[in-house]
Amino acid sequence: MNEKTESRLEKIVSLCKRRGFVYPGSEIYGGLAGVFDYGPNGVELLNNLKRAWWKANVYDKENYYGLDSGMFKHPKVWEASGHTSGFSDPLAECRECNTRIRVDKELERVGITADEKMSEAEINKLFDSAREKIACPKCGQKNFTSAKAFNLLVKSNLGDFTSEGNDPVYLPGEACQGVYLNFKNVVDTMSPKLPFGLVQIGKAFRNEISPRNFLFRTREMEQADTQFFVKPNENEEAFKRIKQERYDWYVSIGIKPENLRFKQHDNLVFYAKDAWDIEYNFPTLGFDELEGIHDRTDYDLSQHMEFSGADLRYTDPETGEKYIPWILETSVGLGRMFMAVISDAYHEEEMDGNIRTVLKLHKDLSPYRVAVSPLLKNKPHLVEKAREVFTVLKKEFGKVAWDDNGNVGKRYRRQDEIGTPHCVVIDFETLGEENSELKDTVTVRDRDTGEQKRVAIDELIEYLK
């Protein structure tokens, strides 16, 4: 596709592949729909996002505790959570080319809202009324089967659960169930006082009918969840505070406020008191869910208490009162977070008479904190001095790039594309060969402005900070 017709999303996907952020899964075998691999630069950005999120939700808060629960869970967990019976999407298949579509999303595209509580018959009634407006995304025909409920849980096998007659075991449909399963363990071992929070980053798998739009809808994902436990009916103020905190955090990591908005759910599931999404203005897609914030009342602990027989009530240490806490949840897919951050950072702009592509990532999120280069790689004294500077900066910042490939201009463009905030160049003036007054200074180039400044080596760390 040429530059004129290439969409912003396609440019971002191309950059992610070209610069080692995201690769298609199993690419040498033709790829696997809905699965992606994070490359050397991508995994650094992803890990920096995780660290920033964990710091905001554990280290910067009081009475919040981290967890890392096992991926496999007892089959009854998914019965209690409602996933085996209600975790499904309406599926229809093109009779011409066998492409599957998710009917509720296709209805939404033509302005018809399908309530998730609707029966299969009700969904089909809406689908029948809109068929002339819905075409197969592959062949363009409008000849579909009726919609049928398609469960999104991914079945697996594990030890004795493979035996005939036993319940099947599933890969987790969502990461948060491990938090609810360990509620009693945390209360017994850490003695937290309500209100308190449990935090986890965990894998989730979904048998998505039509994964699409890069990292937005995938079959394998990581979810970053917080579950805040409060006394029954003492939820409203905490819910408002948590909503605003999550919005403010996205702004703090560099996402522009005009690309974020709140959207309240029109149709709540039966157990929810309130539910909101933080939406991001994704390229090509427009505003869509980035993170969900849900007031789940006492549903989750009540269900697991009923199905397991374990007493999951909290005992108030002051009054002795026993009750099942309510849960205020935040949940975000890290793939969507990654996609939002890199989309917001992506810029094409003119510099020095040329159009450059640059990722204006927050400095704490960039794969590399700084890049170091000798002006010329065939001059041993320059290389030796550059290596000294590189070693000092690496001890301080960790991820520091060594870049001596091509001329300095090409190095700048390459570092711009991966979001490196600053480039440091060691030249003959650093050695005092051309100007003794500039000895032991380096050129520091700013990614966003392109401005260059001479900085003394012994002041370099503080300057970069």
C-alpha positions as CSV (number, residue, x, y, z in Angstrom):
1,M,0.0,0.0,0.0
2,N,1.4,3.4,-0.9
3,E,1.9,6.3,1.5
4,K,-1.2,8.1,0.3
5,T,-3.6,5.3,1.0
6,E,-1.9,3.7,4.0
7,S,-4.0,4.3,7.2
8,R,-2.5,5.5,10.5
9,L,-3.1,2.0,12.0
10,E,-1.3,0.3,9.1
11,K,1.6,2.7,9.6
12,I,1.8,1.8,13.3
13,V,1.6,-1.9,12.6
14,S,4.4,-1.5,10.0
15,L,6.5,0.4,12.4
16,C,6.0,-2.2,15.2
17,K,7.2,-4.9,12.9
18,R,10.1,-3.0,11.3
19,R,11.5,-1.7,14.7
20,G,11.1,-4.9,16.7
21,F,8.1,-4.0,18.8
22,V,5.5,-6.6,17.7
23,Y,5.7,-9.6,15.4
24,P,2.8,-11.8,14.0
25,G,2.6,-15.0,16.0
26,S,4.1,-18.1,14.3
27,E,4.9,-15.9,11.3
28,I,7.2,-18.4,9.5
29,Y,4.2,-20.8,9.3
30,G,1.9,-18.2,7.9
31,G,0.8,-16.6,11.2
32,L,-1.9,-17.4,13.7
33,A,-4.9,-15.1,13.9
34,G,-5.2,-13.1,17.1
35,V,-1.8,-14.0,18.5
36,F,1.2,-11.7,18.5
37,D,4.8,-11.8,19.8
38,Y,6.6,-8.9,21.4
39,G,10.0,-8.2,20.0
40,P,13.1,-6.8,21.8
41,N,11.8,-3.2,21.8
42,G,8.2,-4.3,22.4
43,V,8.9,-6.3,25.5
44,E,10.8,-3.4,27.0
45,L,7.9,-1.1,26.4
46,L,5.5,-3.7,27.7
47,N,7.6,-4.3,30.9
48,N,7.9,-0.6,31.5
49,L,4.1,-0.3,31.3
50,K,3.7,-3.1,33.8
51,R,6.2,-1.5,36.2
52,A,4.5,1.9,35.9
53,W,1.1,0.3,36.4
54,W,2.3,-1.8,39.4
55,K,3.9,1.2,41.0
56,A,0.7,3.2,40.7
57,N,-1.5,0.4,42.0
58,V,0.7,-1.2,44.7
59,Y,3.7,0.8,45.8
60,D,2.1,4.2,45.7
61,K,-1.0,3.1,47.6
62,E,-1.6,1.9,51.2
63,N,-3.3,-1.4,52.0
64,Y,-2.9,-2.8,48.5
65,Y,-1.3,-6.2,48.0
66,G,0.0,-8.0,44.9
67,L,-0.8,-11.6,43.8
68,D,0.3,-14.0,41.1
69,S,-2.2,-16.8,40.9
70,G,-1.8,-20.1,38.9
71,M,-3.2,-20.2,35.4
72,F,-5.0,-23.5,35.8
73,K,-8.0,-23.5,38.2
74,H,-10.5,-26.0,39.4
75,P,-13.2,-26.5,36.8
76,K,-15.9,-25.4,39.3
77,V,-14.3,-21.9,39.4
78,W,-15.7,-21.2,35.9
79,E,-19.1,-22.6,36.9
80,A,-19.2,-20.3,39.8
81,S,-18.1,-17.3,37.8
82,G,-20.7,-17.9,35.1
83,H,-18.3,-18.5,32.3
84,T,-19.3,-22.0,31.3
85,S,-22.9,-20.9,30.9
86,G,-22.8,-17.2,30.0
87,F,-19.4,-16.3,28.6
88,S,-20.4,-16.3,24.9
89,D,-20.7,-14.2,21.8
90,P,-23.3,-14.6,19.1
91,L,-21.7,-16.1,16.0
92,A,-22.9,-16.3,12.4
93,E,-21.1,-17.9,9.5
94,C,-21.0,-16.7,5.9
95,R,-22.5,-19.4,3.7
96,E,-20.3,-18.4,0.8
97,C,-16.8,-18.4,2.2
98,N,-17.3,-19.7,5.8
99,T,-16.0,-16.6,7.4
100,R,-17.3,-16.1,10.9
101,I,-18.7,-12.8,12.2
102,R,-19.5,-11.6,15.7
103,V,-23.2,-10.6,15.3
104,D,-23.4,-8.1,18.1
105,K,-20.5,-6.1,16.9
106,E,-21.8,-6.1,13.3
107,L,-25.1,-4.9,14.5
108,E,-23.4,-2.2,16.5
109,R,-21.6,-1.0,13.3
110,V,-25.0,-0.4,11.6
111,G,-26.4,1.4,14.7
112,I,-28.3,-1.4,16.4
113,T,-27.4,-2.2,20.1
114,A,-27.7,-5.8,21.2
115,D,-28.1,-6.2,24.9
116,E,-25.7,-8.9,26.3
117,K,-28.7,-10.3,28.3
118,M,-30.7,-11.0,25.1
119,S,-31.6,-14.6,24.2
120,E,-30.4,-16.2,21.0
121,A,-33.9,-15.7,19.5
122,E,-33.9,-12.0,20.3
123,I,-30.4,-11.6,18.8
124,N,-31.6,-13.4,15.6
125,K,-34.6,-11.1,15.4
126,L,-32.4,-8.1,15.3
127,F,-29.9,-9.8,12.9
128,D,-32.7,-10.7,10.5
129,S,-33.9,-7.1,10.4
130,A,-30.4,-5.8,9.6
131,R,-29.0,-8.4,7.2
132,E,-29.2,-6.2,4.1
133,K,-26.8,-3.8,5.9
134,I,-24.2,-6.4,7.0
135,A,-21.8,-7.9,4.5
136,C,-19.1,-10.5,4.9
137,P,-15.8,-8.8,5.6
138,K,-14.0,-11.3,3.4
139,C,-16.2,-11.9,0.3
140,G,-18.7,-9.1,0.6
141,Q,-21.8,-11.4,0.4
142,K,-24.8,-11.0,2.7
143,N,-25.7,-14.7,3.1
144,F,-25.2,-15.8,6.7
145,T,-26.4,-18.6,8.9
146,S,-28.5,-17.8,12.0
147,A,-26.6,-16.5,15.0
148,K,-25.6,-19.1,17.7
149,A,-24.0,-18.6,21.1
150,F,-20.3,-19.4,20.9
151,N,-18.6,-19.9,24.3
152,L,-15.2,-18.1,24.5
153,L,-13.5,-20.3,27.1
154,V,-10.5,-22.2,25.7
155,K,-10.6,-25.9,26.7
156,S,-7.4,-27.7,27.8
157,N,-6.4,-30.9,29.5
158,L,-4.6,-31.4,32.8
159,G,-3.8,-34.6,34.5
160,D,-6.9,-36.6,35.5
161,F,-9.2,-34.0,34.0
162,T,-8.6,-35.6,30.6
163,S,-10.4,-38.7,31.7
164,E,-13.8,-39.4,30.2
165,G,-16.7,-38.3,32.5
166,N,-14.7,-35.7,34.4
167,D,-15.2,-31.9,34.1
168,P,-13.1,-30.2,31.4
169,V,-10.4,-27.9,32.5
170,Y,-10.1,-24.4,30.9
171,L,-7.5,-21.8,30.3
172,P,-8.5,-18.7,32.3
173,G,-11.2,-16.6,30.5
174,E,-10.1,-13.7,32.8
175,A,-7.3,-13.1,35.2
176,C,-9.3,-11.8,38.2
177,Q,-10.7,-15.1,39.4
178,G,-7.4,-15.9,41.1
179,V,-7.8,-12.8,43.2
180,Y,-11.2,-14.0,44.5
181,L,-9.9,-17.5,45.1
182,N,-7.2,-16.1,47.3
183,F,-9.2,-13.5,49.2
184,K,-9.4,-15.7,52.3
185,N,-5.7,-16.6,52.1
186,V,-4.7,-12.9,52.1
187,V,-7.1,-12.1,54.9
188,D,-5.7,-14.9,57.0
189,T,-2.0,-14.2,56.3
190,M,-1.8,-10.5,56.0
191,S,-4.6,-9.4,58.3
192,P,-5.6,-6.4,56.1
193,K,-8.3,-4.0,57.3
194,L,-11.2,-3.1,55.0
195,P,-11.1,-1.4,52.7
196,F,-8.1,-3.0,51.0
197,G,-7.0,-3.9,47.4
198,L,-5.6,-7.0,45.7
199,V,-3.7,-6.5,42.5
200,Q,-2.7,-8.9,39.7
201,I,-1.3,-9.1,36.2
202,G,-2.2,-12.4,34.6
203,K,-2.8,-14.2,31.4
204,A,-6.3,-14.7,29.9
205,F,-7.4,-16.6,26.8
206,R,-10.5,-16.2,24.7
207,N,-11.8,-18.1,21.7
208,E,-12.4,-14.9,19.8
209,I,-14.6,-15.4,16.7
210,S,-12.9,-12.8,14.6
211,P,-9.8,-11.3,16.2
212,R,-8.9,-8.1,14.4
213,N,-7.5,-4.6,14.6
214,F,-3.9,-5.6,15.7
215,L,-3.6,-5.8,19.5
216,F,-7.2,-4.6,20.2
217,R,-8.9,-8.0,20.1
218,T,-6.6,-11.0,20.5
219,R,-7.0,-14.6,21.6
220,E,-4.2,-14.5,24.2
221,M,-3.7,-11.5,26.4
222,E,-2.5,-10.2,29.7
223,Q,-4.9,-8.4,32.0
224,A,-3.9,-6.0,34.7
225,D,-6.6,-6.0,37.4
226,T,-7.3,-4.4,40.8
227,Q,-10.0,-5.6,43.1
228,F,-10.9,-3.2,45.9
229,F,-12.8,-4.7,48.8
230,V,-15.2,-2.5,50.7
231,K,-17.9,-2.8,53.3
232,P,-21.4,-3.4,51.8
233,N,-23.0,-0.2,50.6
234,E,-19.8,1.9,51.3
235,N,-18.9,1.9,47.6
236,E,-19.9,5.2,46.0
237,E,-17.1,7.5,47.1
238,A,-14.4,4.9,46.5
239,F,-15.8,4.1,43.1
240,K,-15.7,7.8,42.0
241,R,-12.1,8.1,43.4
242,I,-10.9,5.0,41.6
243,K,-12.4,6.1,38.3
244,Q,-10.6,9.4,38.4
245,E,-7.3,7.8,39.5
246,R,-7.3,5.5,36.6
247,Y,-8.1,8.3,34.1
248,D,-5.4,10.5,35.6
249,W,-2.8,7.7,35.4
250,Y,-3.2,7.4,31.6
251,V,-2.6,11.2,31.3
252,S,0.5,10.9,33.6
253,I,2.1,8.4,31.2
254,G,1.7,10.7,28.3
255,I,-1.7,10.0,26.7
256,K,-3.4,13.1,25.5
257,P,-6.6,13.9,27.5
258,E,-8.5,14.6,24.2
259,N,-8.0,10.9,23.3
260,L,-9.6,9.7,26.5
261,R,-13.2,9.7,27.7
262,F,-15.5,8.0,30.2
263,K,-18.5,6.0,29.0
264,Q,-21.1,4.5,31.4
265,H,-22.6,1.2,30.6
266,D,-26.2,1.4,29.5
267,N,-27.1,-2.2,30.2
268,L,-25.7,-3.6,33.4
269,V,-25.3,-7.3,34.2
270,F,-27.7,-8.3,36.9
271,Y,-25.2,-8.3,39.8
272,A,-23.5,-4.9,38.9
273,K,-24.2,-1.7,40.7
274,D,-22.4,0.5,38.2
275,A,-20.0,0.1,35.3
276,W,-17.9,2.5,33.2
277,D,-15.3,2.2,30.5
278,I,-12.3,4.5,30.0
279,E,-12.3,4.7,26.2
280,Y,-9.4,5.6,24.0
281,N,-9.6,7.1,20.5
282,F,-7.8,4.2,18.7
283,P,-6.6,4.8,15.1
284,T,-9.1,3.7,12.5
285,L,-11.4,2.3,15.3
286,G,-12.3,5.5,17.0
287,F,-13.3,5.6,20.7
288,D,-13.5,2.1,22.2
289,E,-12.9,0.4,25.5
290,L,-9.5,0.6,27.0
291,E,-10.2,-0.2,30.6
292,G,-13.3,-1.3,32.5
293,I,-14.2,0.0,36.0
294,H,-17.0,-2.1,37.7
295,D,-18.9,-2.1,40.9
296,R,-19.5,-5.8,41.2
297,T,-21.3,-5.8,44.7
298,D,-20.8,-9.1,46.6
299,Y,-21.5,-11.3,43.5
300,D,-18.0,-12.9,43.0
301,L,-17.3,-13.9,46.6
302,S,-20.9,-15.0,47.1
303,Q,-20.7,-17.3,44.1
304,H,-17.4,-18.9,45.2
305,M,-18.7,-19.2,48.7
306,E,-21.8,-21.1,47.4
307,F,-20.0,-23.4,45.0
308,S,-17.0,-24.2,47.2
309,G,-18.6,-24.3,50.6
310,A,-15.8,-22.1,52.1
311,D,-16.7,-19.2,54.4
312,L,-15.5,-16.1,52.5
313,R,-17.1,-13.6,54.9
314,Y,-14.9,-10.9,56.4
315,T,-14.8,-10.5,60.2
316,D,-14.6,-6.9,61.3
317,P,-11.7,-6.8,63.8
318,E,-13.4,-4.1,65.9
319,T,-17.1,-5.1,66.0
320,G,-16.9,-8.8,65.2
321,E,-19.5,-8.3,62.4
322,K,-19.3,-10.8,59.5
323,Y,-20.2,-9.9,56.0
324,I,-19.2,-10.5,52.3
325,P,-17.4,-7.5,51.0
326,W,-18.3,-5.7,47.8
327,I,-15.8,-5.5,45.1
328,L,-14.8,-2.4,43.0
329,E,-12.8,-3.7,40.0
330,T,-10.5,-2.1,37.4
331,S,-9.4,-4.3,34.4
332,V,-7.3,-3.5,31.4
333,G,-5.8,-5.6,28.7
334,L,-2.1,-4.8,28.4
335,G,-2.3,-5.3,24.6
336,R,-4.8,-2.5,24.4
337,M,-2.8,-0.4,26.8
338,F,0.3,-1.0,24.6
339,M,-1.6,-0.1,21.5
340,A,-3.0,3.1,23.0
341,V,0.3,4.3,24.3
342,I,2.2,3.6,21.0
343,S,-0.7,5.1,19.0
344,D,-0.7,8.3,21.1
345,A,3.1,8.6,20.8
346,Y,3.2,8.1,17.0
347,H,3.9,11.3,15.1
348,E,4.9,12.2,11.5
349,E,6.4,15.6,11.3
350,E,8.9,17.8,9.4
351,M,12.4,18.3,10.8
352,D,15.3,19.7,8.9
353,G,13.3,19.8,5.7
354,N,12.4,16.1,5.9
355,I,9.5,14.1,7.2
356,R,10.4,11.9,10.2
357,T,8.5,9.3,12.1
358,V,8.9,9.6,15.9
359,L,7.5,7.9,18.9
360,K,7.1,10.6,21.6
361,L,7.0,8.1,24.5
362,H,7.2,9.1,28.1
363,K,10.8,8.8,29.0
364,D,10.1,6.1,31.7
365,L,8.3,3.9,29.1
366,S,10.8,4.1,26.2
367,P,12.6,0.8,25.4
368,Y,15.9,2.7,25.8
369,R,16.4,5.6,28.2
370,V,19.3,7.1,26.1
371,A,21.5,6.1,23.1
372,V,25.2,6.6,22.9
373,S,27.3,6.9,19.7
374,P,30.9,7.7,18.7
375,L,30.8,10.3,15.9
376,L,32.9,7.9,13.8
377,K,33.2,4.2,14.5
378,N,36.5,3.8,12.8
379,K,38.3,6.2,15.2
380,P,39.5,4.1,18.2
381,H,39.9,7.1,20.6
382,L,36.3,8.2,19.9
383,V,35.0,4.6,20.4
384,E,36.9,4.2,23.6
385,K,35.6,7.4,25.1
386,A,32.1,6.6,23.9
387,R,32.3,3.2,25.6
388,E,33.3,4.9,28.9
389,V,30.2,7.2,28.7
390,F,28.0,4.2,27.7
391,T,29.2,2.2,30.7
392,V,28.5,5.1,33.2
393,L,25.0,5.7,31.8
394,K,24.1,2.0,31.7
395,K,24.9,1.6,35.4
396,E,22.5,4.5,36.1
397,F,19.7,3.9,33.6
398,G,19.9,0.2,32.7
399,K,18.6,0.1,29.2
400,V,21.0,2.2,27.1
401,A,21.5,1.8,23.4
402,W,24.9,1.6,21.7
403,D,24.4,2.8,18.1
404,D,27.3,3.3,15.7
405,N,25.6,2.1,12.5
406,G,25.5,4.6,9.7
407,N,25.9,8.4,10.0
408,V,24.7,10.4,12.9
409,G,21.6,11.6,11.1
410,K,20.5,8.0,10.3
411,R,21.1,7.1,14.0
412,Y,18.9,9.9,15.1
413,R,16.1,8.8,12.8
414,R,16.4,5.2,14.0
415,Q,16.3,6.2,17.6
416,D,13.3,8.6,16.9
417,E,11.4,5.6,15.6
418,I,11.8,3.5,18.7
419,G,11.2,6.5,21.0
420,T,14.6,7.0,22.6
421,P,14.4,10.4,24.5
422,H,18.0,11.5,24.1
423,C,21.0,10.7,21.9
424,V,24.5,11.3,23.2
425,V,27.4,11.7,20.7
426,I,31.1,11.6,21.5
427,D,33.1,13.7,19.0
428,F,36.5,15.2,18.6
429,E,35.6,18.1,20.8
430,T,34.9,15.6,23.6
431,L,38.5,14.6,23.4
432,G,39.6,18.3,23.3
433,E,41.2,17.9,19.9
434,E,39.3,20.7,18.2
435,N,38.4,22.9,21.1
436,S,40.0,22.4,24.5
437,E,37.3,24.3,26.2
438,L,34.8,21.6,25.2
439,K,36.9,18.7,26.4
440,D,34.9,16.1,28.4
441,T,31.6,17.5,27.0
442,V,29.2,15.6,24.7
443,T,26.4,16.5,22.3
444,V,23.0,15.7,23.7
445,R,20.2,15.7,21.2
446,D,16.5,15.9,22.3
447,R,14.1,13.5,20.5
448,D,11.1,15.8,20.5
449,T,12.6,19.1,19.5
450,G,15.8,18.0,17.7
451,E,17.7,20.6,19.7
452,Q,21.4,19.8,20.5
453,K,23.3,20.9,23.6
454,R,26.8,20.5,24.9
455,V,26.8,18.9,28.4
456,A,29.7,18.1,30.6
457,I,30.1,14.3,31.1
458,D,30.1,14.7,34.9
459,E,26.8,16.5,34.7
460,L,25.2,14.2,32.1
461,I,23.3,11.9,34.4
462,E,21.6,14.8,36.2
463,Y,20.9,16.5,32.9
464,L,19.2,13.4,31.5
465,K,17.2,12.9,34.6
